Amino acid sequence: MDDLKYLNPTELLEKIYNTLCSEYEDEAHYDNDQDKQEIEVTKKRLTKKVFNEFVVDDEYFLTMDPKTFKERYHLFEKDLFKLINGCSKHGVPYEKFLQIIDDLLACANYRLNAFQQLEEEITRIKAEKAQEDAEPEAETAEEETEEETEEESEEE
């Protein structure tokens, strides 16, 4: 998985994903409503476990600081679940599944980067404006000092 840019897959992620795919395959063989309900619960639980097993920047989604998660990935949460469900339902091979998830995580990182660039630009503009505002004050103070010096010279 050297071509992944953001997702750091774990051995457990592969096992959980394969189990989830298996649940979708098995579902077709059950007619009993009770069995179907149990499989549905299992699929939901495994989907959540797959999601929680995602590791980005050495942090699991499960244990990631909620503020960090909200800032970086919250907007993509529904999409991530949709991708997990779609891939596992249709038996997308694990390696392709990782690529798909990694692509969505790339979008999240590009979004974060864009907002960081915006903040940096706002900080730069404010600093320039503060410097420009300070310069006229310094010039005015310098002119007043020169005028006072001229007046003193004229009085002598």
Contacts in CASP RR format, 6 or more apart in sequence:
PFRMAT RR
TARGET T0000
AUTHOR 0000-0000-0000
METHOD contacts of the structure
MODEL  1
MDDLKYLNPTELLEKIYNTLCSEYEDEAHYDNDQDKQEIEVTKKRLTKKV
FNEFVVDDEYFLTMDPKTFKERYHLFEKDLFKLINGCSKHGVPYEKFLQI
IDDLLACANYRLNAFQQLEEEITRIKAEKAQEDAEPEAETAEEETEEETE
EESEEE
1 9 0 8 1.000
1 95 0 8 1.000
1 98 0 8 1.000
3 99 0 8 1.000
4 98 0 8 1.000
4 99 0 8 1.000
4 102 0 8 1.000
5 102 0 8 1.000
5 105 0 8 1.000
5 106 0 8 1.000
6 56 0 8 1.000
6 57 0 8 1.000
6 102 0 8 1.000
6 105 0 8 1.000
6 106 0 8 1.000
6 108 0 8 1.000
6 109 0 8 1.000
7 54 0 8 1.000
7 55 0 8 1.000
7 56 0 8 1.000
7 98 0 8 1.000
7 101 0 8 1.000
7 102 0 8 1.000
7 105 0 8 1.000
8 55 0 8 1.000
8 56 0 8 1.000
8 58 0 8 1.000
9 55 0 8 1.000
9 98 0 8 1.000
10 53 0 8 1.000
10 55 0 8 1.000
12 53 0 8 1.000
13 50 0 8 1.000
13 53 0 8 1.000
13 54 0 8 1.000
13 55 0 8 1.000
14 94 0 8 1.000
16 46 0 8 1.000
16 49 0 8 1.000
16 50 0 8 1.000
16 53 0 8 1.000
17 50 0 8 1.000
17 87 0 8 1.000
17 88 0 8 1.000
17 94 0 8 1.000
17 97 0 8 1.000
18 94 0 8 1.000
19 46 0 8 1.000
20 43 0 8 1.000
20 46 0 8 1.000
20 47 0 8 1.000
20 50 0 8 1.000
20 84 0 8 1.000
20 88 0 8 1.000
21 88 0 8 1.000
21 91 0 8 1.000
23 39 0 8 1.000
23 42 0 8 1.000
23 43 0 8 1.000
23 46 0 8 1.000
23 88 0 8 1.000
24 43 0 8 1.000
24 88 0 8 1.000
24 89 0 8 1.000
24 91 0 8 1.000
25 91 0 8 1.000
26 39 0 8 1.000
27 36 0 8 1.000
27 39 0 8 1.000
27 43 0 8 1.000
30 36 0 8 1.000
30 39 0 8 1.000
43 88 0 8 1.000
46 88 0 8 1.000
47 81 0 8 1.000
47 84 0 8 1.000
47 85 0 8 1.000
47 88 0 8 1.000
50 84 0 8 1.000
50 88 0 8 1.000
51 61 0 8 1.000
51 80 0 8 1.000
51 81 0 8 1.000
51 84 0 8 1.000
52 60 0 8 1.000
52 61 0 8 1.000
52 62 0 8 1.000
53 60 0 8 1.000
53 61 0 8 1.000
53 62 0 8 1.000
54 60 0 8 1.000
54 61 0 8 1.000
54 80 0 8 1.000
54 101 0 8 1.000
54 105 0 8 1.000
55 61 0 8 1.000
56 73 0 8 1.000
56 105 0 8 1.000
59 68 0 8 1.000
61 69 0 8 1.000
61 73 0 8 1.000
71 112 0 8 1.000
72 108 0 8 1.000
72 109 0 8 1.000
72 112 0 8 1.000
73 80 0 8 1.000
73 105 0 8 1.000
73 108 0 8 1.000
75 108 0 8 1.000
75 111 0 8 1.000
76 104 0 8 1.000
76 105 0 8 1.000
76 107 0 8 1.000
76 108 0 8 1.000
79 104 0 8 1.000
80 101 0 8 1.000
80 104 0 8 1.000
83 100 0 8 1.000
83 101 0 8 1.000
83 104 0 8 1.000
84 101 0 8 1.000
86 92 0 8 1.000
87 96 0 8 1.000
87 97 0 8 1.000
87 100 0 8 1.000
88 97 0 8 1.000
92 100 0 8 1.000
END
